[in-house]
Amino acid sequence: MPVPLPSELLDLLRRPSLCFVATVMPDGSPQLTQTWVSTDGQNILINTPDWSQKARNVAREPRVAVNIVDADHTRRYFAVRGRVVAATTEGGAQNIDEISVKYLGRPYPNFSGHPETRMILTIEADSVRGVGAR
């Protein structure tokens, strides 16, 4: 049963907050990545190249853990456990430009320098824990 995201977490997801997402490698070990993050108002959204390790991992095992940290008060964060309920390339390029404007103030500069197909991962929360929340 999905858990609704609290308003304080939604606020962080709409700001350029620090985000770490953990996925499961084929051998069962964890894989942790710092990433940009956003929301559709109900779920956590992660945008990643379709060839990334996290994209490959969630295609096989959708369970993830996500920490979203308040960049202004780093002792305040939310720990979310959930699962990827949708993965699509549709709208991925537009979405990464929107997220980049939030974090950098400009459209995505494509750091790799190579053509990329961007994928949006939609994460539904199974549990949410706030630490240092107001």
trRosetta pair geometry for C-beta under 8 A, 3 or more apart (Angstrom, degrees):
i j d omega theta_ij theta_ji phi_ij phi_ji
1 126 7.9 103 70 -136 48 71
2 82 7.9 41 -129 -134 82 111
2 124 4.7 -74 -111 176 119 112
2 125 6.2 88 -163 65 80 62
2 126 7.0 -79 -118 -88 45 48
3 125 4.6 -76 62 111 93 103
3 126 6.2 76 0 176 107 14
3 127 6.0 85 -1 -98 154 26
3 128 5.5 -159 113 -1 134 100
4 42 7.4 -68 -134 -146 74 75
4 125 7.7 -5 113 61 3 124
5 9 4.8 -116 -179 87 95 125
5 10 5.4 117 118 -59 117 87
5 13 7.4 0 167 -8 152 145
5 39 7.1 -126 77 -136 168 140
5 42 6.8 158 15 -163 110 30
5 43 7.5 169 -25 -95 130 18
5 44 7.4 138 -87 -50 142 81
5 80 7.9 -11 -110 -106 95 136
5 125 6.0 128 -73 -1 81 146
5 128 6.5 146 -120 -86 56 158
6 9 4.9 93 61 8 78 103
6 10 7.1 -142 100 -5 40 88
6 78 7.8 -167 45 -113 109 139
6 128 6.4 -178 -5 124 97 146
6 130 6.8 -47 46 -49 150 130
6 133 7.9 22 99 -148 151 153
7 10 5.4 -52 -145 37 36 114
7 11 6.4 45 153 -26 65 100
8 11 5.6 -48 -153 29 32 117
8 12 6.9 31 150 -15 62 101
8 78 7.6 154 105 -62 97 125
8 130 6.6 47 84 -116 135 144
8 133 5.5 99 114 -152 163 112
8 134 6.5 -179 -117 37 138 95
9 12 5.7 -52 -153 35 37 110
9 13 6.3 37 150 -20 68 106
9 68 6.5 101 -151 66 86 140
9 78 4.7 38 -106 -52 108 170
9 80 7.7 101 -153 -63 146 122
9 128 6.5 -71 -46 -164 162 136
9 130 7.1 -125 -59 -86 100 105
10 13 5.5 -55 -146 37 34 113
10 14 6.5 30 155 -18 65 107
10 39 5.9 -124 -137 85 72 171
10 41 7.0 37 -141 -139 126 45
11 14 6.0 -62 -152 36 29 108
11 15 6.7 15 153 -10 64 111
12 15 5.8 -67 -148 42 34 105
12 17 4.4 49 178 -66 88 158
12 68 5.1 125 122 141 132 122
12 69 7.9 177 -166 83 137 15
12 70 5.9 -93 -111 -85 118 73
12 78 6.8 174 48 7 152 119
13 17 6.8 -60 -83 28 28 133
13 37 5.9 -85 -135 127 76 106
13 38 6.1 94 170 -165 89 26
13 39 3.9 60 134 -27 140 119
13 44 6.5 -130 -118 -116 135 75
13 68 6.4 -38 -74 -146 75 159
14 38 7.5 60 -100 -146 41 69
14 39 6.5 -60 -60 35 71 112
14 102 7.9 -135 175 -137 45 138
15 71 7.5 -137 129 20 115 111
15 102 7.5 171 -168 -177 23 112
16 36 7.7 -45 -141 -134 74 95
16 71 6.6 -10 102 -5 78 152
16 102 5.3 170 -72 144 86 85
16 103 4.5 134 -128 -104 116 61
17 37 6.5 -45 71 56 96 115
17 68 5.2 44 124 -176 139 91
17 69 6.1 167 177 70 95 48
17 70 6.4 -47 -128 -102 108 33
17 71 5.7 -154 -126 -22 49 95
18 34 7.1 -44 -166 -151 86 105
18 68 7.2 148 83 -161 55 45
18 69 3.9 -19 68 59 109 109
18 70 8.0 -30 28 46 93 11
18 71 5.5 129 -20 -80 91 84
18 74 7.5 23 24 -120 144 91
19 34 6.9 124 81 -162 55 58
19 35 5.4 -57 93 73 107 70
19 36 6.6 80 38 -161 127 12
19 37 3.8 118 -61 -23 165 127
19 46 7.7 -165 136 -103 143 98
19 66 6.6 -13 -166 -170 96 98
19 67 7.0 165 -151 86 47 55
19 68 5.2 -8 -103 -106 84 70
19 69 7.3 -161 -71 18 37 77
20 32 5.9 3 -179 -172 107 101
20 33 7.0 163 -153 82 61 37
20 34 5.5 -35 -96 -97 75 60
20 35 7.4 125 -111 20 27 77
20 66 7.1 161 84 -154 51 50
20 67 4.7 4 53 52 99 100
20 69 7.7 41 -2 -14 97 110
21 32 7.4 163 83 -149 38 54
21 33 5.5 -19 60 62 85 89
21 35 5.7 -18 9 25 113 128
21 46 5.9 15 -55 -99 161 154
21 54 6.4 57 102 -135 123 145
21 64 5.8 -13 -170 -175 95 125
21 65 7.4 158 -156 83 48 49
21 66 5.0 -10 -105 -104 76 83
22 30 5.1 -19 -166 -165 114 112
22 31 6.8 146 -156 73 59 45
22 32 4.9 -22 -97 -95 81 76
22 33 7.9 164 -84 18 36 66
22 64 6.3 151 76 -164 58 68
22 65 4.3 0 50 55 114 96
22 66 7.5 -152 21 -69 72 40
23 30 7.5 135 72 -158 34 61
23 31 5.0 -25 65 63 84 101
23 33 7.6 7 6 6 102 109
23 53 7.4 171 66 127 135 84
23 54 4.9 153 -10 -133 147 74
23 57 3.7 105 143 108 132 144
23 58 5.7 -88 -130 -53 128 81
23 61 7.2 133 -178 82 85 99
23 64 5.6 -27 -91 -108 67 91
24 28 6.4 -20 -172 -139 104 36
24 29 7.6 144 -157 74 60 29
24 30 6.6 -47 -103 -105 54 50
24 31 7.2 169 -102 15 5 91
24 57 5.8 158 63 -174 49 112
24 60 7.9 -117 85 91 96 101
24 61 4.4 -49 64 94 122 147
24 63 6.5 36 -13 71 127 94
25 28 6.8 -36 72 38 78 17
25 29 4.7 -7 42 63 125 79
25 30 7.2 59 -3 122 94 1
25 31 5.0 109 -55 -37 93 111
25 53 7.8 -19 -103 178 85 114
25 57 6.3 -58 -90 -110 37 118
26 57 7.8 -125 -43 -111 62 75
26 60 6.8 -7 -94 111 77 167
31 53 5.9 -118 168 133 155 126
31 54 6.8 -159 107 -83 122 72
31 57 6.0 -151 44 -67 136 160
33 52 8.0 47 -107 172 167 128
33 53 7.6 161 -58 69 133 106
33 54 5.6 -82 13 -51 148 130
35 46 5.8 40 121 -147 147 106
35 48 7.0 -40 -135 -80 142 98
35 54 7.8 -44 -55 4 148 167
36 46 7.9 140 83 -140 58 64
36 47 6.8 -20 80 45 105 98
36 99 4.9 116 136 163 137 125
36 100 7.6 -58 -102 -76 176 51
36 102 7.6 130 -166 77 122 112
36 103 5.4 -85 -115 -43 125 149
37 44 6.3 -31 -165 -167 113 98
37 45 7.0 136 -168 74 61 58
37 46 6.1 -32 -111 -92 73 71
37 66 7.5 117 -113 -171 142 128
37 68 6.1 -109 76 -108 163 108
37 99 7.8 163 67 -142 11 125
38 44 8.0 133 79 -166 37 53
38 45 4.6 -30 76 68 84 111
38 47 7.4 26 18 -17 113 106
38 95 7.4 -152 46 -173 150 98
38 98 7.3 49 -99 108 162 108
38 99 5.2 -112 -40 -97 126 103
38 102 7.2 140 -91 20 106 161
39 42 7.5 156 178 35 99 30
39 43 6.6 169 -150 81 74 42
39 44 6.1 -45 -98 -109 81 40
39 45 5.9 172 -97 8 22 95
40 43 5.4 13 38 47 105 88
40 45 5.9 97 -30 -44 86 124
40 122 7.1 -9 -2 -125 134 108
43 85 7.4 -108 -126 38 148 119
43 122 5.0 38 125 -171 151 88
43 123 5.8 158 179 69 98 48
43 124 5.5 -51 -117 -85 111 56
43 125 7.5 -174 -128 -13 61 80
44 66 5.8 167 138 85 170 171
44 68 7.7 -148 -121 -51 128 131
44 80 6.5 140 -29 95 148 163
44 82 7.2 143 28 50 120 152
44 122 7.7 140 75 -161 50 44
44 123 4.1 -24 66 63 100 112
44 125 7.0 90 -9 -55 107 93
45 95 7.3 -108 155 -170 137 134
45 120 5.8 -21 -162 -165 106 100
45 121 7.0 146 -157 74 51 54
45 122 6.0 -18 -101 -101 75 61
45 123 7.4 -167 -76 17 26 83
46 54 7.5 -73 133 131 144 145
46 66 7.8 -146 -56 -108 125 132
46 120 7.5 145 76 -158 44 49
46 121 4.4 -14 62 57 95 109
46 123 6.7 49 -4 -19 104 118
47 92 6.4 145 -146 -155 101 78
47 95 5.3 -179 -93 116 135 112
47 96 4.7 -176 146 -82 149 83
47 99 5.8 -166 21 8 138 155
47 118 5.6 7 -178 -180 102 114
47 119 7.1 160 -154 79 54 43
47 120 5.5 -24 -99 -99 76 66
47 121 7.6 -167 -78 17 26 76
48 52 4.5 -85 167 30 115 150
48 54 5.6 -109 -135 72 170 115
48 55 5.3 -165 103 -52 125 102
48 118 7.2 150 79 -154 22 69
48 119 5.6 -29 69 62 73 93
48 121 6.5 14 15 -11 111 116
49 52 4.8 120 64 -36 82 97
49 55 7.0 -107 94 -13 51 142
49 112 7.4 35 -66 -18 151 151
49 116 4.8 -85 -115 -156 106 114
49 117 6.9 92 -157 66 69 54
49 118 6.3 -59 -98 -102 46 54
49 119 7.0 51 156 12 13 93
50 55 5.5 -178 -155 170 36 166
50 89 6.1 -14 -70 -87 129 115
50 92 8.0 -4 -50 -155 97 172
50 116 7.8 155 15 -178 80 75
50 117 4.6 -15 5 91 126 103
50 118 7.2 -174 -31 -131 81 7
50 119 4.6 110 -85 -36 74 120
51 55 6.9 68 52 57 8 137
51 56 7.8 10 -174 -43 36 105
51 117 7.9 98 -19 51 86 91
52 55 4.6 99 60 4 83 102
52 56 7.1 -150 97 -2 46 85
52 119 8.0 -139 26 39 107 119
53 56 5.7 -57 -149 39 34 110
53 57 6.0 35 153 -23 68 108
54 57 5.5 -52 -142 37 33 114
54 58 6.2 23 163 -12 68 106
54 121 7.6 -82 134 -31 111 160
55 58 6.4 -58 -142 40 26 100
55 59 6.5 33 155 -27 60 107
55 87 7.2 128 -145 -158 84 136
55 119 5.5 90 -116 57 128 150
55 121 7.3 -146 -103 -62 71 120
56 59 5.8 -55 -153 28 30 116
56 60 6.9 14 156 -6 62 109
57 60 6.2 -73 -161 43 31 102
57 61 6.2 -45 171 51 72 93
58 61 6.8 -82 -121 77 32 52
58 62 5.4 58 -166 -116 79 51
58 64 6.5 -12 -99 -57 112 116
58 84 4.4 53 -175 9 130 153
58 87 6.6 148 109 -71 120 138
58 121 6.1 57 83 -133 168 134
59 87 6.9 -88 -85 51 77 167
62 83 4.3 57 126 -171 103 97
62 84 4.3 -127 -153 49 91 83
62 85 7.3 91 -179 -67 141 39
63 81 7.7 -3 -169 -176 92 87
63 82 7.6 -180 -146 106 56 29
63 83 5.1 -40 -93 -98 49 90
64 81 7.6 175 92 -152 48 49
64 82 6.1 -17 63 72 86 71
64 83 6.5 140 16 -110 80 33
64 84 6.2 70 -12 -36 125 87
64 123 6.0 -74 61 -124 134 127
65 79 7.1 -11 -174 -172 100 85
65 80 7.0 157 -160 85 52 54
65 81 5.3 -22 -106 -102 78 70
65 82 8.0 132 -99 23 35 61
66 79 7.8 157 84 -157 48 41
66 80 4.5 -14 62 63 94 106
66 81 8.0 176 22 -81 69 26
66 82 7.0 -22 10 30 110 106
66 123 6.3 96 -23 127 144 166
67 77 5.5 17 -176 166 95 132
67 78 7.0 168 -150 83 51 49
67 79 5.4 -15 -101 -103 83 66
67 80 7.4 180 -80 21 33 74
68 77 6.2 167 84 -159 45 80
68 78 5.0 -1 53 52 96 97
68 80 7.2 28 -2 -3 101 116
69 74 5.7 18 175 -140 121 67
69 76 7.4 121 -160 86 60 56
69 77 4.3 -28 -102 -100 65 113
70 73 4.6 0 103 57 127 80
70 74 6.8 -146 76 -83 70 29
70 76 4.1 1 23 84 132 107
70 77 6.5 -139 3 -77 75 56
70 132 7.9 -121 24 101 126 119
71 74 7.1 13 -140 -77 26 80
73 76 4.3 35 104 13 109 118
73 132 6.9 -158 136 142 113 132
74 77 7.5 8 -174 -48 47 106
75 131 7.5 -107 162 128 63 97
75 132 4.6 152 126 -95 82 163
76 130 7.9 -5 -165 -175 77 90
76 131 6.9 -179 -141 95 36 65
76 132 3.8 -123 -93 106 61 115
76 133 6.3 114 -152 -83 98 39
76 134 7.5 16 -132 -38 141 74
77 130 7.7 -179 98 -150 36 54
77 131 5.4 0 59 56 75 103
77 132 6.8 50 14 44 57 112
78 128 6.1 -12 -173 -166 113 92
78 129 6.9 154 -158 79 62 44
78 130 5.2 -29 -102 -100 81 66
78 131 7.4 178 -88 18 30 74
78 133 7.4 55 -78 -74 85 114
79 128 7.5 152 80 -156 51 43
79 129 4.7 -13 59 61 98 99
79 131 6.7 48 -11 -14 103 112
80 123 7.4 99 125 133 132 129
80 125 5.0 -78 -159 -118 112 105
80 127 7.1 168 -152 87 48 55
80 128 5.2 -6 -105 -105 82 74
80 129 7.8 -171 -73 25 41 65
81 125 7.3 88 70 -156 43 68
81 126 5.3 -55 104 62 86 101
81 127 4.7 16 46 49 103 97
82 123 4.9 104 95 172 132 94
82 124 5.3 -171 -172 88 122 46
82 125 4.4 -82 -76 -110 130 33
82 126 4.9 163 -104 0 56 79
82 127 7.6 -160 -61 31 70 54
83 123 6.9 170 86 -147 20 71
83 124 6.1 -16 61 56 72 89
83 126 6.7 53 -7 -33 89 116
84 87 5.9 29 163 -54 127 101
84 121 5.0 -56 -127 -168 119 101
84 122 6.6 107 -157 68 67 50
84 123 5.7 -44 -91 -92 57 69
85 122 5.5 -62 61 100 82 100
85 123 7.3 128 7 -128 83 20
85 124 4.6 41 -20 -10 132 118
86 120 7.7 0 112 105 97 91
86 121 7.6 159 88 -156 57 38
86 122 4.0 17 54 38 97 124
87 119 5.8 11 -175 176 90 118
87 120 7.3 175 -147 84 45 50
87 121 5.3 -4 -104 -106 85 69
87 122 7.4 -144 -66 19 43 76
88 91 7.2 38 110 39 115 92
88 92 7.2 -159 112 -52 67 100
88 119 6.8 163 84 -153 25 73
88 120 5.6 -14 63 54 78 94
89 92 4.8 -55 -160 -10 52 136
89 117 5.3 -15 -140 169 133 105
89 118 6.7 130 -144 80 75 46
89 119 5.2 -48 -85 -96 68 70
89 120 7.7 156 -101 11 20 75
90 120 7.9 -67 67 25 58 116
91 94 5.3 -60 -162 48 66 112
91 95 5.4 71 140 -30 87 107
91 120 6.4 -14 87 -12 96 141
92 95 5.6 -58 -142 37 27 113
92 96 6.4 24 162 -18 65 104
92 117 6.8 62 81 170 150 60
92 118 3.3 178 152 95 111 86
92 119 5.4 -23 -111 -73 141 18
92 120 5.4 -151 -98 -27 77 84
93 96 6.2 -53 -147 34 29 105
93 97 6.7 31 153 -18 61 105
93 118 5.4 145 -70 30 49 123
94 97 5.8 -57 -156 35 33 113
94 98 6.6 33 150 -19 66 105
95 98 5.7 -54 -150 35 34 112
95 99 6.4 30 154 -15 67 106
95 118 6.9 -163 62 125 99 133
95 120 5.4 38 62 -80 171 121
96 99 5.6 -52 -143 41 36 111
96 100 6.0 41 154 -24 66 106
96 108 4.5 13 132 -53 101 154
96 118 4.8 -109 -26 -139 132 163
97 100 5.6 -54 -144 36 29 113
97 101 6.6 35 154 -23 62 101
97 107 4.3 -16 -143 -140 97 89
97 108 5.1 -99 -88 -1 53 95
98 101 5.9 -50 -154 29 31 112
98 102 6.9 32 148 -18 61 103
99 102 5.5 -53 -158 33 37 115
99 103 6.4 16 153 -4 70 110
99 108 7.6 35 67 -70 85 107
100 103 5.9 -64 -141 48 33 98
100 104 5.1 -24 179 31 75 115
100 106 6.5 -51 137 88 105 52
100 107 5.7 63 85 -173 133 26
100 108 3.9 -172 -37 -73 155 65
100 109 7.3 167 -161 -6 144 67
101 104 7.0 -64 -104 61 17 73
101 105 6.4 30 -159 -141 53 16
101 106 6.4 174 -103 34 62 4
101 107 6.5 0 -60 -75 89 44
104 109 7.4 -99 133 -11 169 107
106 109 7.1 43 103 -52 115 96
110 113 6.4 128 127 -73 98 25
110 114 7.7 -153 171 49 113 38
110 116 6.4 -175 -134 10 102 121
112 116 6.3 108 45 -59 135 121
125 128 5.2 13 -180 -54 144 102
130 133 3.4 11 155 -34 132 136
